Amino acid sequence: MSKRGFFIDVQGTLIDDLERMPISGACEFIDTLNTQNIPYVVITNNTKEKSEIFLNNLKQKGLNIKNYIDPFSLLTKVVPQKRVAAFGSSEFLAIIVELGYELDFQNPEALIVSIKKEYTNEDYSLMIECGIKAENLVGMHETSIYAKDKKRYPGVGAIMQMIKFAVNKEYQVVGKPSFTFYDKARELIGLDFKDITTVSDDMIGDLIGAKNLNMQTCLVLSGKIKDENEILHTLKKEERPDSICRDMRKVLELFSKGEI
């Protein structure tokens, strides 16, 4: 029997959207994987903190993570251009500059969109203008929904779909659920996609992409989706998750029984 491993989301899966603290069973699940030498990668769409800082913060919360990846590790590969119109939090823009990019909203070579709760119609207007000019349109990830303060906002995927429709140009994705991102994570543990189960709270932005790569999927209802009936009726049969769990404690229970 092939050895199985896991890809594990962070926001809404390992840590909650409100207090940013570990969700029930999250620390125990990671500790169990470490103890049993089960290969895994924590896959996050973090774009607000430098990778090493974000990972260290997770460890300080009791999540003893061994393998980790976020979009910053692939950004320069997807966006080789230097003049970029970047949209996101002030922290994200600071990291973009630190990585050697030049912010240019007049004649950008690339448009880069990350998440931000406070986007306005004026921001979307500027994204469209930059998207018309830029040769490379890029979403830092393709989340369907951004959960913040018990509310749900358009995720980067939803915003990029709007820009695509507005400017009639295709876009690339740096983080989940792009093949490049998932393949980089897969290389870290040396498994085939068919031997990996992805655990996430984002059915559209994470799990459908994982399904398309022949991974098993587990939807947790501790983040963006609170009730499976919100999403299941919108999915094709082949897109439906293999498991649905209330939170990581239930995932751990199924894992202990050999059911996931």
One Martini backbone bead per residue (centre of mass of N, CA, C, O) as a GRO file, in nm:
protein
  260
    1MET     BB    1   0.096   0.036   0.023
    2SER     BB    2   0.079   0.354  -0.007
    3LYS     BB    3   0.195   0.637   0.103
    4ARG     BB    4   0.049   0.891   0.291
    5GLY     BB    5  -0.059   1.238   0.267
    6PHE     BB    6  -0.057   1.604   0.336
    7PHE     BB    7  -0.259   1.888   0.284
    8ILE     BB    8  -0.267   2.201   0.483
    9ASP     BB    9  -0.447   2.439   0.577
   10VAL     BB   10  -0.505   2.735   0.766
   11GLN     BB   11  -0.733   2.926   0.721
   12GLY     BB   12  -1.005   2.769   0.883
   13THR     BB   13  -0.834   2.503   0.981
   14LEU     BB   14  -0.605   2.572   1.203
   15ILE     BB   15  -0.716   2.869   1.208
   16ASP     BB   16  -0.903   3.121   1.296
   17ASP     BB   17  -1.067   3.420   1.177
   18LEU     BB   18  -1.065   3.589   1.453
   19GLU     BB   19  -0.815   3.501   1.666
   20ARG     BB   20  -0.582   3.322   1.536
   21MET     BB   21  -0.638   3.033   1.652
   22PRO     BB   22  -0.647   2.723   1.724
   23ILE     BB   23  -0.824   2.468   1.630
   24SER     BB   24  -0.977   2.203   1.706
   25GLY     BB   25  -0.711   1.960   1.668
   26ALA     BB   26  -0.464   2.090   1.522
   27CYS     BB   27  -0.217   2.027   1.702
   28GLU     BB   28  -0.270   1.722   1.725
   29PHE     BB   29  -0.244   1.653   1.426
   30ILE     BB   30   0.046   1.747   1.382
   31ASP     BB   31   0.172   1.572   1.607
   32THR     BB   32   0.087   1.300   1.486
   33LEU     BB   33   0.240   1.323   1.220
   34ASN     BB   34   0.518   1.352   1.350
   35THR     BB   35   0.522   1.087   1.517
   36GLN     BB   36   0.442   0.904   1.242
   37ASN     BB   37   0.581   1.013   0.982
   38ILE     BB   38   0.387   1.193   0.817
   39PRO     BB   39   0.349   1.338   0.528
   40TYR     BB   40   0.360   1.708   0.501
   41VAL     BB   41   0.189   2.023   0.406
   42VAL     BB   42   0.166   2.355   0.467
   43ILE     BB   43  -0.087   2.541   0.290
   44THR     BB   44  -0.066   2.887   0.208
   45ASN     BB   45  -0.199   3.233   0.135
   46ASN     BB   46   0.007   3.406   0.246
   47THR     BB   47   0.049   3.797   0.219
   48LYS     BB   48   0.128   3.964   0.508
   49GLU     BB   49   0.388   3.784   0.555
   50LYS     BB   50   0.665   3.664   0.592
   51SER     BB   51   0.726   3.343   0.587
   52GLU     BB   52   0.899   3.314   0.852
   53ILE     BB   53   0.699   3.472   1.033
   54PHE     BB   54   0.441   3.309   0.994
   55LEU     BB   55   0.556   3.036   1.084
   56ASN     BB   56   0.646   3.126   1.367
   57ASN     BB   57   0.360   3.200   1.466
   58LEU     BB   58   0.247   2.915   1.447
   59LYS     BB   59   0.447   2.785   1.646
   60GLN     BB   60   0.366   2.970   1.891
   61LYS     BB   61   0.065   2.830   1.883
   62GLY     BB   62   0.151   2.498   1.857
   63LEU     BB   63   0.250   2.455   1.554
   64ASN     BB   64   0.464   2.185   1.452
   65ILE     BB   65   0.595   2.267   1.169
   66LYS     BB   66   0.783   2.132   0.893
   67ASN     BB   67   0.607   2.193   0.629
   68TYR     BB   68   0.618   2.486   0.403
   69ILE     BB   69   0.393   2.702   0.197
   70ASP     BB   70   0.393   2.997  -0.013
   71PRO     BB   71   0.367   3.232  -0.267
   72PHE     BB   72   0.653   3.371  -0.236
   73SER     BB   73   0.823   3.120  -0.348
   74LEU     BB   74   0.684   3.184  -0.664
   75LEU     BB   75   0.667   3.478  -0.769
   76THR     BB   76   0.925   3.525  -0.957
   77LYS     BB   77   0.836   3.308  -1.163
   78VAL     BB   78   0.554   3.442  -1.244
   79VAL     BB   79   0.704   3.742  -1.188
   80PRO     BB   80   0.963   3.886  -1.373
   81GLN     BB   81   0.870   4.149  -1.356
   82LYS     BB   82   0.919   4.482  -1.206
   83ARG     BB   83   0.669   4.643  -1.302
   84VAL     BB   84   0.406   4.694  -1.063
   85ALA     BB   85   0.059   4.645  -0.988
   86ALA     BB   86  -0.023   4.643  -0.652
   87PHE     BB   87  -0.266   4.463  -0.445
   88GLY     BB   88  -0.319   4.533  -0.092
   89SER     BB   89  -0.172   4.534   0.175
   90SER     BB   90   0.077   4.705   0.325
   91GLU     BB   91   0.244   4.450   0.383
   92PHE     BB   92   0.249   4.342   0.096
   93LEU     BB   93   0.382   4.587  -0.043
   94ALA     BB   94   0.644   4.576   0.120
   95ILE     BB   95   0.734   4.296   0.018
   96ILE     BB   96   0.743   4.360  -0.281
   97VAL     BB   97   0.971   4.567  -0.254
   98GLU     BB   98   1.175   4.376  -0.107
   99LEU     BB   99   1.179   4.179  -0.373
  100GLY     BB  100   1.229   4.418  -0.618
  101TYR     BB  101   0.986   4.579  -0.677
  102GLU     BB  102   0.802   4.818  -0.878
  103LEU     BB  103   0.574   5.059  -0.830
  104ASP     BB  104   0.327   5.078  -1.111
  105PHE     BB  105   0.023   5.261  -1.222
  106GLN     BB  106   0.086   5.357  -1.528
  107ASN     BB  107   0.322   5.124  -1.649
  108PRO     BB  108   0.261   4.819  -1.619
  109GLU     BB  109   0.368   4.479  -1.659
  110ALA     BB  110   0.211   4.402  -1.388
  111LEU     BB  111  -0.057   4.239  -1.217
  112ILE     BB  112  -0.117   4.231  -0.856
  113VAL     BB  113  -0.334   4.027  -0.648
  114SER     BB  114  -0.460   4.056  -0.331
  115ILE     BB  115  -0.573   4.084  -0.013
  116LYS     BB  116  -0.861   4.298   0.097
  117LYS     BB  117  -1.116   4.427   0.278
  118GLU     BB  118  -1.112   4.756   0.171
  119TYR     BB  119  -1.219   4.745  -0.097
  120THR     BB  120  -1.306   4.945  -0.374
  121ASN     BB  121  -1.423   5.072  -0.665
  122GLU     BB  122  -1.159   5.228  -0.712
  123ASP     BB  123  -0.977   4.985  -0.704
  124TYR     BB  124  -1.112   4.829  -0.935
  125SER     BB  125  -1.062   5.045  -1.146
  126LEU     BB  126  -0.749   5.034  -1.132
  127MET     BB  127  -0.721   4.738  -1.202
  128ILE     BB  128  -0.837   4.764  -1.486
  129GLU     BB  129  -0.636   4.969  -1.600
  130CYS     BB  130  -0.387   4.788  -1.544
  131GLY     BB  131  -0.492   4.539  -1.702
  132ILE     BB  132  -0.481   4.673  -1.982
  133LYS     BB  133  -0.161   4.729  -1.973
  134ALA     BB  134  -0.082   4.460  -1.881
  135GLU     BB  135   0.074   4.144  -1.960
  136ASN     BB  136   0.047   4.045  -1.647
  137LEU     BB  137  -0.190   3.851  -1.474
  138VAL     BB  138  -0.213   3.826  -1.103
  139GLY     BB  139  -0.280   3.591  -0.854
  140MET     BB  140  -0.180   3.492  -0.545
  141HIS     BB  141  -0.462   3.356  -0.558
  142GLU     BB  142  -0.799   3.154  -0.553
  143THR     BB  143  -1.003   3.255  -0.365
  144SER     BB  144  -1.342   3.281  -0.313
  145ILE     BB  145  -1.324   3.356   0.001
  146TYR     BB  146  -1.317   3.616   0.254
  147ALA     BB  147  -1.265   3.579   0.595
  148LYS     BB  148  -1.397   3.841   0.822
  149ASP     BB  149  -1.546   3.914   1.101
  150LYS     BB  150  -1.793   3.714   1.022
  151LYS     BB  151  -1.735   3.765   0.715
  152ARG     BB  152  -1.793   3.773   0.351
  153TYR     BB  153  -1.564   3.805   0.084
  154PRO     BB  154  -1.404   3.856  -0.187
  155GLY     BB  155  -1.182   3.684  -0.340
  156VAL     BB  156  -0.926   3.669  -0.555
  157GLY     BB  157  -1.076   3.496  -0.761
  158ALA     BB  158  -1.320   3.685  -0.793
  159ILE     BB  159  -1.157   3.933  -0.884
  160MET     BB  160  -1.017   3.803  -1.133
  161GLN     BB  161  -1.279   3.742  -1.284
  162MET     BB  162  -1.359   4.037  -1.317
  163ILE     BB  163  -1.108   4.129  -1.474
  164LYS     BB  164  -1.125   3.931  -1.705
  165PHE     BB  165  -1.402   4.037  -1.808
  166ALA     BB  166  -1.316   4.342  -1.842
  167VAL     BB  167  -1.027   4.281  -2.030
  168ASN     BB  168  -0.989   4.007  -2.182
  169LYS     BB  169  -0.791   3.834  -1.978
  170GLU     BB  170  -0.573   3.630  -1.864
  171TYR     BB  171  -0.462   3.450  -1.568
  172GLN     BB  172  -0.254   3.397  -1.295
  173VAL     BB  173  -0.137   3.166  -1.032
  174VAL     BB  174   0.051   3.120  -0.749
  175GLY     BB  175  -0.118   2.972  -0.564
  176LYS     BB  176  -0.386   2.853  -0.480
  177PRO     BB  177  -0.466   2.595  -0.728
  178SER     BB  178  -0.203   2.565  -0.861
  179PHE     BB  179   0.014   2.353  -0.999
  180THR     BB  180   0.281   2.481  -0.912
  181PHE     BB  181   0.216   2.479  -0.609
  182TYR     BB  182   0.142   2.181  -0.566
  183ASP     BB  183   0.410   2.068  -0.684
  184LYS     BB  184   0.599   2.196  -0.478
  185ALA     BB  185   0.472   2.051  -0.236
  186ARG     BB  186   0.512   1.762  -0.336
  187GLU     BB  187   0.827   1.768  -0.344
  188LEU     BB  188   0.868   1.786  -0.027
  189ILE     BB  189   0.743   1.462  -0.001
  190GLY     BB  190   0.750   1.259  -0.253
  191LEU     BB  191   0.458   1.246  -0.383
  192ASP     BB  192   0.179   1.162  -0.519
  193PHE     BB  193  -0.124   1.291  -0.564
  194LYS     BB  194  -0.286   1.018  -0.503
  195ASP     BB  195  -0.133   1.027  -0.195
  196ILE     BB  196  -0.311   1.289  -0.133
  197THR     BB  197  -0.460   1.495   0.124
  198THR     BB  198  -0.681   1.767   0.127
  199VAL     BB  199  -0.718   2.025   0.379
  200SER     BB  200  -1.015   2.241   0.380
  201ASP     BB  201  -1.241   2.539   0.367
  202ASP     BB  202  -1.195   2.556   0.038
  203MET     BB  203  -1.361   2.435  -0.221
  204ILE     BB  204  -1.298   2.623  -0.467
  205GLY     BB  205  -0.987   2.728  -0.404
  206ASP     BB  206  -0.874   2.413  -0.336
  207LEU     BB  207  -1.033   2.129  -0.385
  208ILE     BB  208  -1.086   2.124  -0.687
  209GLY     BB  209  -0.789   2.137  -0.769
  210ALA     BB  210  -0.714   1.874  -0.625
  211LYS     BB  211  -0.907   1.690  -0.780
  212ASN     BB  212  -0.778   1.750  -1.067
  213LEU     BB  213  -0.504   1.593  -0.938
  214ASN     BB  214  -0.608   1.330  -0.773
  215MET     BB  215  -0.696   1.410  -0.500
  216GLN     BB  216  -0.787   1.402  -0.191
  217THR     BB  217  -1.071   1.529   0.009
  218CYS     BB  218  -1.123   1.775   0.288
  219LEU     BB  219  -1.390   1.929   0.444
  220VAL     BB  220  -1.408   2.210   0.654
  221LEU     BB  221  -1.644   2.380   0.899
  222SER     BB  222  -1.429   2.631   1.027
  223GLY     BB  223  -1.486   2.864   0.805
  224LYS     BB  224  -1.629   2.963   0.521
  225ILE     BB  225  -1.792   2.693   0.578
  226LYS     BB  226  -2.075   2.593   0.789
  227ASP     BB  227  -2.243   2.436   0.557
  228GLU     BB  228  -2.272   2.191   0.324
  229ASN     BB  229  -2.541   2.312   0.187
  230GLU     BB  230  -2.398   2.562   0.053
  231ILE     BB  231  -2.223   2.369  -0.173
  232LEU     BB  232  -2.300   2.080  -0.285
  233HIS     BB  233  -2.524   2.170  -0.506
  234THR     BB  234  -2.282   2.313  -0.692
  235LEU     BB  235  -2.160   2.034  -0.751
  236LYS     BB  236  -2.006   1.804  -0.896
  237LYS     BB  237  -1.950   1.482  -0.843
  238GLU     BB  238  -1.625   1.503  -0.892
  239GLU     BB  239  -1.599   1.754  -0.668
  240ARG     BB  240  -1.657   1.615  -0.424
  241PRO     BB  241  -1.586   1.541  -0.122
  242ASP     BB  242  -1.467   1.268   0.062
  243SER     BB  243  -1.477   1.465   0.315
  244ILE     BB  244  -1.657   1.579   0.618
  245CYS     BB  245  -1.567   1.824   0.870
  246ARG     BB  246  -1.591   2.021   1.136
  247ASP     BB  247  -1.283   1.959   1.223
  248MET     BB  248  -0.967   1.853   1.318
  249ARG     BB  249  -1.074   1.650   1.524
  250LYS     BB  250  -1.226   1.480   1.313
  251VAL     BB  251  -0.986   1.421   1.135
  252LEU     BB  252  -0.828   1.267   1.353
  253GLU     BB  253  -1.038   1.048   1.395
  254LEU     BB  254  -1.028   0.934   1.105
  255PHE     BB  255  -0.726   0.877   1.101
  256SER     BB  256  -0.722   0.675   1.346
  257LYS     BB  257  -0.926   0.478   1.166
  258GLY     BB  258  -0.836   0.488   0.852
  259GLU     BB  259  -1.048   0.705   0.682
  260ILE     BB  260  -0.793   0.925   0.574
   0.00000   0.00000   0.00000
